[in-house]
Amino acid sequence: MEDLYRMPGHLIRRAQQISTALFTAECAAFDMTSVQYAALMTLAAHPGIDATRLSALIAFDRSTLGDVLERLEAKGWILRGPGPDDRRVKLLRLSDAGLALLDQVTPAVRRVQDRLLAPLASDDRATMIRLLGELADLHNEATAAPLRKASA
């Protein structure tokens, strides 16, 4: 069993379980998932983008994102409207309620990040973030939904 417990894939899966548990605990009052938070944060930074661009910016499968967007719209947190050049394209933006929610939930999300890394020494926290970032960047194209970062 020790071989399993030291496999990188197993450890990453366990870290994801822990991260999800911490997110659920800290953000339970907001009835929000981490993917919903990522979508809201991205829409705050890029108002008026379409779902395809949003899915690329958060590295989330486009077809599954449709369900996420339906839930966000049903909760009144986002608005969808036709594009000025092509009315078939639906552009996304945060509603006033979505903006207010994002302000309210952000401290809880920061606590999740702090709690996740708290057991590590300060230098190890920076190393962990750097190595996870490198790993994600180097294997980006291996996923069905690769990250496509926004231009600076």
N, C-alpha and C positions, 0 to 999 in steps of 0.2 A: 504493500500500500504506500510505502514511502516514495516509491517511484512516481505514483500518481500524484501524490501531494506536492511534489516538486516540479511537475510539468508546468511550463509557462501557460499553456492554454487553460489548464485546470485552475491555476492561480488567478488568471485574468477573469475567468468565469466567477470565481469566488469573490474577487474584488468587486465585480459588477453586482453580485447579489448583495454585498455589504453596502455598496453605494446606493442601490435601490431601496434597501431597508432604511437607511439613514434619511434618504429623500422622503420616503413615505412617512416616517416619524416626524420629521421637521415640518413637512408641508401638508399634513393631513387636513388641517383646517381650511386649506385652499382648494381641495378637491382637484388637484393638478398632478400630472405625471411629469417626469423629467423631459420627455419629448415635447409635451405641450409647453413647458417652460422654454425650451430651446427655440421652439417656433415663435413664441411671443417675444423673446429677446431679439430674435432675428428680424421680426417685423417692426420692432421698435427702431432698430438700426437701419432697416431698409423698407420703409413704408412704400406701398404701391408695387411690390414685386408680385409675380405670379407663383403658383404652387410649384411649378417645375424648378424655378430658381430657388425657391425656399427649400425644396427637398435637397438640392445640391449644396446649399449653404449649411445645412445641418446634417448632411450625410444620412438621409433617411429615405427609404424606398418611396417613390412617388405614389404608387397605388395605395399603399398603407397610409401615407400622409393625408390622402383624401378623407379617410375616416377621422383622423385627428382634427382636420380642419372643420369637419361637420360638427364635432363635439365642441370645438372652440367657438364656432358661430352660434350653436344652440345655447351656450352659456352666456352669450352676449359679449364675448371678449374680442372677437374680430369682426370685421366687415368685409364683404366681398362685393366688388362692383365691376362693371365692364370697363375695359381699357379704352382710352380715347381713340386709338387707331384701329383696334379690332375688338368689337363688342363681344366676340365669342370668348376672348381671353378675360378671365376674372382676376382682377388685381386685389391684393390683400392688404389690409392695414388694421392696426389696433383700434378698437373702439375706445371711448373715454373710460368705460369700465375696465377694459383690458389694460390700459395705461395705469389706471389706479391699482389694479391687482398686481401688476408687475412691480410697482413701487412697494406694495405691501409684502410680497412674497420674496423679494430679493434678499432681505436680511436672513430669512430662513434658509434660502439656497446657499448663502455664504456660510452659514453654520454647518450645513451638510459638508461643504468642502473642508472646512476647518476640522470637523469631527473625523472625517475620513483620513486626514493626514496627521492628526494630533498625536497618535502613538509614535510617529517617526521623529527623529532628531531634525532640527531645522535644515541642516545641510542635506539630509536624506530626503526631505520633502521636495526641495528644489531638484534633486537628482531624479526622484520618482517622476515628477512632472516632465522633466526634460526627456527621460527615457521613454515614457509613455507617448509623448509627442513624436519622438523619432520613430518609434515602432509604428504608430498610426500613419505617419507620413510615408514611411518606407513600404508599407503594405496597403496603402490607400486603394490602389487599383485592383486589389484582390477581392474587394467587396462588390456586391450588387448595387450599392449606393455610395460611390466614392464621394469624398468631400471635395467640393469645388469652392475654395475660399474666395471671398469678395476681394476685388481689387482695392488696393489702398488708396 
